[in-house]
């Protein structure tokens, strides 16, 4: 009974603090996630009718103050989130290439990225295609070319023979869906030029918005070149990323060192960079106002400084490319700076809730990405810790009103120790909050991230970003060379710290977290951060349940890529380590790295050295699982089934494969889609339609029963519709020149 009264008192306390408002963006985000995870696309009138019904229900319940109205309101906001996501998906669709093709392309260059490996990546608006002319060409593509970008300019034309491919789906179920994010970024294809492309002359675009966008991109490119000219090398590349957001010039080993050391976040233009720019501008303006004390005493210089910082961060937003992640950070900081101009507390959970609502309204799809999740998780955790520290500090001050005055040396030492403690606490709290999502999206954590951040963040905070602001301001006066050199020197210190920490940091691969565990961890984090009373303790069993779900997860027996070319068996019997046995001597490194991170694999075994997989030119036989005898899966390399359904004898026959193996994988089309005796089949057509697949043991069934989990629901959502048009999706063989005569 006492516990119930305590619980009711805590609820009343939370209601008085306005905590209910903080859960509105949570409901909105839940609605967006539900929409994007639906197995089929809902009809537009489904959500509209749901909103009308819930609105009527809210009107009926408007006089009540019970939990029913709160539940109805949360449901209404959730459906609003679903409707927003569907509106963004349908109102601005992206034409996506359905099948790989080689064509002659002419387009307008929107962005140029000169990469560390000597290649150049172009973002291009497609103007026309020839030989063949694509009937359903994408509007915008991203292609790479050998060599530098000499002769090419932002807004200019480019022409050449290009090999275009559709954006790839997840490398495994639950993995990062590149095609999904390409769809919402407006990119309909990726590819590379066959040979050297040529610049061509094009007329200037007619629309004002297009001309402004190109002018901003030219400004970014010119600043990037000035930085690289002033400070060539890897430190200059990192400096370029911090100023303009262009990370293409950073060598792979530097990127990996920063990632392993837990410092990769400094390369992404996020809230940290926005806050440092705002703090630098604000401090500089307030210092300048201090030189006019009479005028400053009569005017609200703090508000003027906040307005100047807001203008500076708005310029930084466009300078950094105005990507969605940067927009999110700007919205968060803009709300906080506007709060200062209205004499409000800037760092509050309510301001973060407003920023979350704004971001969801502008770009709902970002909710599914690691950037949004990690950014808001870290910010919410830091605000909650900061609020708790403030309450403790005020309570401590009330208990000790007559503290003795400190000497200047003691005060300076206290300030330095508080700064160091602040960095440590910030790194620890942000690391714990973001580690949940890093484990899910990347399958790894940085165990020595606290050490690296303690050493590197003072350099970034006190040297790198303030010098960057000064250098950009000095560009019009031609005085930017030495500031950029100084910035690169400080950036080199950060790189060296990352390399030293990465050298001693063990490779901690957590493996991919199951989605249910992620949702439970996220729910616990929400409860801890948003509640201010003892209701926070409700999160403890939620965290424990999430940990339990994660701990009992079993890895799959095998995984196969969406193009059916790469197949791997997971062996977890080697002393607690997971080993990948692959079917190719030269596997695709990009896919293989994702598999290793997702399944926590420590080693890769090629076919000739594997004890569980034997391969020849037409067939791989894999033995998997701990059953005796082990389960046998046939991976048939050559297509089975010729014209008009005739059975080919080039490889193993269908009857033999179905009779002698527990599962059959047909890696090339055309092929049968099932076995007459009920043996499970995975075909190239299934993979083309439903994405990469995991082979698992069926739960609660016989020991030799296998089940398949695909990464995608099929081409039933707008961002997946292009998957229907590839030749494997239509169970057709690879195109050859002789096919055109048929």
Rosetta blueprint (number, residue, H / E / L):
1 X L
2 X H
3 X H
4 X H
5 X H
6 X H
7 X H
8 X H
9 X H
10 X H
11 X H
12 X H
13 X H
14 X H
15 X H
16 X H
17 X H
18 X L
19 X H
20 X H
21 X H
22 X H
23 X H
24 X H
25 X H
26 X H
27 X H
28 X H
29 X H
30 X H
31 X H
32 X H
33 X H
34 X H
35 X H
36 X H
37 X H
38 X L
39 X L
40 X L
41 X L
42 X L
43 X L
44 X H
45 X H
46 X H
47 X H
48 X H
49 X H
50 X H
51 X H
52 X H
53 X H
54 X H
55 X H
56 X H
57 X H
58 X H
59 X H
60 X H
61 X L
62 X L
63 X L
64 X L
65 X L
66 X L
67 X H
68 X H
69 X H
70 X H
71 X H
72 X H
73 X H
74 X H
75 X H
76 X H
77 X H
78 X H
79 X H
80 X H
81 X H
82 X H
83 X H
84 X H
85 X H
86 X H
87 X H
88 X H
89 X H
90 X H
91 X H
92 X L
93 X L
94 X L
95 X L
96 X L
97 X L
98 X L
99 X L
100 X L
101 X E
102 X E
103 X E
104 X E
105 X E
106 X E
107 X E
108 X E
109 X E
110 X E
111 X E
112 X E
113 X E
114 X E
115 X L
116 X L
117 X L
118 X L
119 X L
120 X E
121 X E
122 X E
123 X E
124 X E
125 X E
126 X E
127 X E
128 X E
129 X E
130 X E
131 X L
132 X L
133 X L
134 X L
135 X L
136 X L
137 X L
138 X L
139 X L
140 X E
141 X E
142 X E
143 X E
144 X E
145 X E
146 X L
147 X L
148 X L
149 X L
150 X L
151 X L
152 X L
153 X L
154 X L
155 X L
156 X L
157 X E
158 X E
159 X E
160 X E
161 X E
162 X E
163 X E
164 X E
165 X E
166 X L
167 X L
168 X L
169 X L
170 X L
171 X L
172 X L
173 X L
174 X L
175 X L
176 X L
177 X L
178 X H
179 X H
180 X H
181 X H
182 X H
183 X H
184 X H
185 X L
186 X L
187 X L
188 X L
189 X E
190 X E
191 X E
192 X E
193 X E
194 X L
195 X L
196 X L
197 X L
198 X E
199 X E
200 X E
201 X L
202 X L
203 X L
204 X L
205 X L
206 X L
207 X L
208 X H
209 X H
210 X H
211 X H
212 X H
213 X H
214 X H
215 X H
216 X H
217 X H
218 X H
219 X H
220 X H
221 X H
222 X H
223 X H
224 X H
225 X H
226 X H
227 X H
228 X H
229 X H
230 X H
231 X L
232 X L
233 X L
234 X H
235 X H
236 X H
237 X H
238 X H
239 X H
240 X H
241 X H
242 X H
243 X H
244 X H
245 X L
246 X L
247 X L
248 X L
249 X L
250 X L
251 X L
252 X H
253 X H
254 X H
255 X H
256 X H
257 X H
258 X H
259 X H
260 X H
261 X L
262 X L
263 X L
264 X H
265 X H
266 X H
267 X H
268 X L
269 X L
270 X L
271 X H
272 X H
273 X H
274 X H
275 X H
276 X H
277 X H
278 X H
279 X H
280 X H
281 X H
282 X H
283 X H
284 X H
285 X H
286 X H
287 X H
288 X H
289 X H
290 X H
291 X L
292 X L
293 X H
294 X H
295 X H
296 X H
297 X H
298 X H
299 X L
300 X L
301 X H
302 X H
303 X H
304 X H
305 X H
306 X H
307 X H
308 X H
309 X H
310 X H
311 X H
312 X H
313 X H
314 X H
315 X H
316 X H
317 X H
318 X H
319 X H
320 X L
321 X L
322 X L
323 X L
324 X H
325 X H
326 X H
327 X H
328 X H
329 X H
330 X H
331 X H
332 X H
333 X H
334 X H
335 X H
336 X H
337 X H
338 X H
339 X H
340 X H
341 X H
342 X L
343 X L
344 X L
345 X L
346 X L
347 X L
348 X L
349 X H
350 X H
351 X H
352 X H
353 X H
354 X H
355 X H
356 X H
357 X H
358 X H
359 X H
360 X H
361 X H
362 X H
363 X L
364 X H
365 X H
366 X H
367 X H
368 X H
369 X L
370 X H
371 X H
372 X H
373 X H
374 X H
375 X H
376 X H
377 X H
378 X H
379 X H
380 X H
381 X H
382 X H
383 X H
384 X H
385 X H
386 X H
387 X H
388 X H
389 X H
390 X H
391 X H
392 X H
393 X H
394 X H
395 X H
396 X H
397 X H
398 X H
399 X H
400 X L
401 X L
402 X L
403 X L
404 X L
405 X L
406 X L
407 X L
408 X H
409 X H
410 X H
411 X H
412 X H
413 X H
414 X H
415 X H
416 X H
417 X H
418 X H
419 X H
420 X H
421 X H
422 X H
423 X H
424 X H
425 X H
426 X H
427 X H
428 X H
429 X H
430 X H
431 X H
432 X H
433 X H
434 X H
435 X H
436 X H
437 X H
438 X H
439 X H
440 X H
441 X H
442 X H
443 X L
444 X E
445 X L
446 X L
447 X L
448 X L
449 X H
450 X H
451 X H
452 X H
453 X H
454 X H
455 X H
456 X H
457 X H
458 X H
459 X H
460 X H
461 X H
462 X H
463 X H
464 X H
465 X H
466 X H
467 X H
468 X H
469 X H
470 X H
471 X H
472 X H
473 X H
474 X H
475 X H
476 X H
477 X H
478 X L
479 X L
480 X L
481 X H
482 X H
483 X H
484 X H
485 X H
486 X H
487 X H
488 X H
489 X H
490 X H
491 X H
492 X H
493 X H
494 X H
495 X H
496 X H
497 X H
498 X H
499 X H
500 X H
501 X H
502 X H
503 X H
504 X H
505 X L
506 X L
507 X L
508 X L
509 X E
510 X L
511 X L
512 X L
513 X L
514 X L
515 X H
516 X H
517 X H
518 X H
519 X H
520 X H
521 X H
522 X H
523 X H
524 X H
525 X H
526 X H
527 X H
528 X H
529 X H
530 X H
531 X L
532 X L
533 X L
534 X H
535 X H
536 X H
537 X H
538 X H
539 X H
540 X H
541 X H
542 X H
543 X H
544 X H
545 X H
546 X H
547 X H
548 X H
549 X H
550 X H
551 X H
552 X L
553 X L
554 X L
555 X L
556 X L
557 X L
558 X E
559 X E
560 X E
561 X L
562 X L
563 X L
564 X L
565 X L
566 X L
567 X E
568 X E
569 X E
570 X E
571 X E
572 X E
573 X E
574 X E
575 X L
576 X L
577 X E
578 X E
579 X E
580 X E
581 X E
582 X E
583 X L
584 X L
585 X L
586 X L
587 X L
588 X L
589 X H
590 X H
591 X H
592 X H
593 X H
594 X H
595 X H
596 X H
597 X H
598 X H
599 X H
600 X L
601 X E
602 X E
603 X E
604 X E
605 X E
606 X L
607 X H
608 X H
609 X H
610 X L
611 X L
612 X L
613 X E
614 X E
615 X E
616 X L
617 X L
618 X L
619 X E
620 X E
621 X E
622 X E
623 X E
624 X E
625 X L
626 X L
627 X L
628 X L
629 X L
630 X L
631 X E
632 X E
633 X E
634 X E
635 X E
636 X E
637 X L
638 X L
639 X L
640 X L
641 X L
642 X L
643 X H
644 X H
645 X H
646 X L
647 X L
648 X L
649 X L
650 X L
651 X L
652 X L
653 X L
654 X H
655 X H
656 X H
657 X H
658 X H
659 X H
660 X H
661 X L
662 X L
663 X E
664 X E
665 X E
666 X E
667 X L
668 X L
669 X L
670 X L
671 X L
672 X L
673 X L
674 X L
675 X L
676 X L
677 X L
678 X L
679 X L
680 X E
681 X E
682 X E
683 X E
684 X H
685 X H
686 X H
687 X H
688 X H
689 X H
690 X H
691 X L
692 X L
693 X E
694 X E
695 X E
696 X E
697 X E
698 X L
699 X L
700 X L
701 X L
702 X L
703 X L
704 X L
705 X L
706 X E
707 X E
708 X E
709 X E
710 X E
711 X L
712 X L
713 X L
714 X L
715 X L
716 X L
717 X L
718 X H
719 X H
720 X H
721 X H
722 X H
723 X H
724 X H
725 X H
726 X L
727 X L
728 X H
729 X H
730 X H
731 X L
732 X L
733 X L
734 X L
735 X L
736 X L
737 X H
738 X H
739 X H
740 X H
741 X H
742 X L
